[in-house]
Structure formats: structure tokens, C-alpha cells
């Protein structure tokens, strides 16, 4: 066998071993997506969100468990959709985004290494710390940015974490160990991580994301038969879909409607497709409704437009005094207000923003503008700040696409996924 083929053989062997193990069979389908190659010009390893590339010299130095860990590392980036979901974060602060993604991925690998040390072991250059157990990419990214005063680096100092070290979705931040546990996480003296990320692939759209989800579900079936466990961050991705349109209509009908009456002046358009000519409803006492759409970057414009236009279609029946659309990331970046007629508004919606994620900006904006709304619909991926400040009493529905563990401060929560 040629020496040049050695690392390719090791890569195939790593795939087979990882696919056959109950601890990593979950990612079998993801490993089969795209191309996996060993290349001379790759310094370490990298992925563009689908394809995985490994540097020949880098991989040749690694013993088998570390070799396997690097292969699993790149496939976990694909499984968690770190490239297509978080491009704006990498554009904003590449180093912090890379650290956040690696902390999520490496914790999964670390937990596997505890029960299967002969299968995987993190390389010495890998970034890992137990304080981020079960944290999402966005939570870690926002925490590290906050610790660095908005930027990583010594010039911004390093504030100490507060809280009890539990999941930040429950309103806490990591707490450093009193002396017996691991060393505190030092954001000022961190390496870049051992791998890189390739953003040249612009074809990672909804179809590719759906392929990744299907691959995970298929791998989940295999892992279940083998007795394997599914990490929490992967469980969030695999949560079954629900009919978010019904949840939205039920909420607005209960909290956004006044005293409904029937009118034959116009037919119920939703029933016309079934050749049923029924009266529509109207209310003379419906106030203003607010749709607050998360434009932080991990939610695509297609999903935002779908939910916002659905709300507008429902409002065409409810006849509220106004529909106010607020686009937000770390602040309310844009506002659109519609009155009287709500049919066909999808073409008029113009999402703005695309930076970080801070949902507390929504009630702050509403209070500063003295907006008196009858109901609010918040649409977000759920990866928001730990300590949400929601000091308004307006009935609120939270439509959450991914982070089902988010603790909402008030209102009703509905976990949804794009259909």
C-alpha cells in the first residue's frame, strides 16, 4: 500500500469505527453527507458545513483515539449546523464564534471519551471546560462576548462569572470552582482551537439543512437500537414538529380578539378552497397586535416571512386596529406598522438586523414608545440572553424554533419547527 494512502485508510477506518459504536452511531448519516477528504494544503481540519477536510500532516501525528475525535469533531459541526446557522456571528467575531462552537462540540466528545476512552480522546489543543455543559452555541458566544466587554482579548478585561453554573437558559451563568475542580475558564489566554471553518460554500440552504436533520434522525434510530444516548443539544434538533399555525391562531383568537361576530359581507377565505362559503368573523374591539421577529441570523428570512405573513392573514379575520412588526437582534432594528388591511402583506415585510441576540430589547422598545398592544407574538430560535427582562403585562406567545429548554419570563411557549 502506498504511504500516501495511509491517512485515507485511517479516515475510512475512523468512519467505520464511529458508525459501529453505540456512542457515536447517531452521527452515521451525517458522516455520509458531503465529501470527506485528506488534503496536503489543510493545516489541521475544517468543514464548510457539509464537506469535511483533514490535513495530512496534522492527522498523521495523532494516535487513533485523537484521530477519531477530530473526525467526530468536524461531523458534529455539521450535525449542529454551526456554519449555516451562525455565519453572522463568525463575521462579527470569528475567534469567539470558533471558541463557542468548539466548546459545544468538544463537550460532547469529552462525555463520550469518559465511557469509551479507546474510541475518542480530545487532542491537547482542543478547547474544553465543564462549566459550559449543555450550553448552546449562542449562549456561550454571548457569555464570552460579555466577559470580554463585547470583544475578546486582554484589553477588555475579564469579568468573573456569576450564578450556580447551571444551564444559562435557566437564568444563570457559570460559576468557577472553589479550588477542587477545574481551573477557571480564561477567555484572555485561549488558543484558536485546532480546526478551521470554511465559509465558501454558499449553497447551504433549507434543502441541505433538511438533509442534515434527516441524517440525524436516521442515525438516531440506529443509535437507539444499539442502546446509545442522544446529547441534549442534539435532542433539541430532533424534537418533533407541531402545527405552529394552529398554536398561533388559537393564541390570537383567545388574547387578541374582542367580541367576534359573523358577517356575510365577505366569505371566510380559508374555507373557499374547500368550496365552503361561510361567513367570516370580525370584531370591533380588537386592539393593536405586535409581531416581534428575531433576525439574529440563525433564523432564515423564509421562516420569518412565513410566520409573520400567517399572523397577518389571521389578523385579516380578526380586524385589529393595527399590526406592528418589530425586527430585533440585540436591539429593535426596524419597525413596520400596518392598519386596516392585512391581506398580502408578505411582500411588504422587510426584516432588519442580523447581529447578536437580546430579546429584552423588545419590551424596552415597547415601553419607550408607549405602545399599548393587546397581544404580542415573539418568534425566535430561543437562544437568547440568560436574564430576560420582560417587565410588561401584555399577553405574549413565544414561538421557539430550537431551544425548547428556554425559560420564558411570562406568557405561553410553543416549540415549533419549520415545515
Steps between C-alpha positions, in 0.01 A plus 500: 500500500633844412602721792296784350185294554560437869294787640214431258489144632504629858214736416288215362584291804398788729164534323430128532599490866292806587197370309517164675527641852174557696656821632543657155265309267265801529728688258524222239275675250682830543835330429360383168393851397729696271861404439767403753856541375860511617689790340854636500408869518273483808697597815277310743136418416199696380141479375284722283186374669463189283842386376781405737871546422796373703864607481730209423794611717276597792305174501815287457626616842185391684453164672179317411266634778604859423472437126146374555422799722600746226281315248208507744572868575454608138186290458350648816547849354295377204237329717450814711490717186755742641598637156157577344335609826771727639672671207424850642671410828816390319489819297461707818768328710669202336715393796216506755266318260763233441552455876124478563448238230796294619387510864163353403650230278789408727277452803306234309828330410628530858192325639545218248869469590409446864312179416695401187860624537626259234256647250561875529725733694524877462831624357710712733423813296122455542306766694277355771362597842228334712335829590340502154327163533174503295554861392402593145724678249313828542508490879875439505565763232296766682661410834855523361421830326362635827804381694722675250298821506370436150833379363742227584851597608688621805434866430137455603565319829327193626197522728430205728200278439206506738230251589497133580650358182177354364359535153487870400153449358393479862631848569847422637862531396790267573666508836866429545597214724605577854835326467448126460361499147636612162671833454285804415433558133751766390362676195810719468743215444327260266634338184302527180411130519646226283259526206383762253172586331438552132228746398547469125202265462205730429265212407407400854132582484185347644534188286845425642390576854210258453744233377705545816188466714395184317850356539485565874159340534616191311812484715282541807305187406824303465641638826176415680518138386859484624414652837678829438411833662412825322663820633265775607606740224418231243169419671396862446565461127297179482191624686189414292324773311167642609238699313616850586227656288232353726690612812525853359133516402384363836708758689384797292140382515517483880709803585491719192131495419216700633136395474480310172197523275426346162460694178391388153653812343806286428552126498749316717789469254653205684195290420458603137765246391263229630205648307342609829343846497490599865486840666817654636534641848575855600543686824463867570705486821833343397797718591849513357694176459881473496714249314863501624726310261851383592745595222817392682615287209414145605142539373464534125295773334275233348391383846456855627288594203290183528408558864449875464280463192298228674437735789393772256260255329343419836477871577309552177221302668545653849513856365728655768554875509861446388774240457845617601798289387821544699825354363761445772844355572683675788262793451187577303657562162183577308127559531213461255143595583195394302140609544156410366600250231727201562460286192813451293743657745771235449648700211521811721687341790861617521700328778784712636791417728713189514748546786484351848195391696332692784123465528480741796533775239138433396322605824749786539399631158129452566525696826716776350244553221205463741341239272175358638462158344235236559731203435858426397642213294876445540666285235852382587736202493503521882873563531472831682660660804490324839329773700203607286333816632135492394335763719178547302166330563382460141394139418793344312546189287857378449546298180839327545667310219781318681588561865206326668666535842470879494338632817264773387437779754127534422233382259462174305772298328459291187799311358471481123705396201481611141271283293 
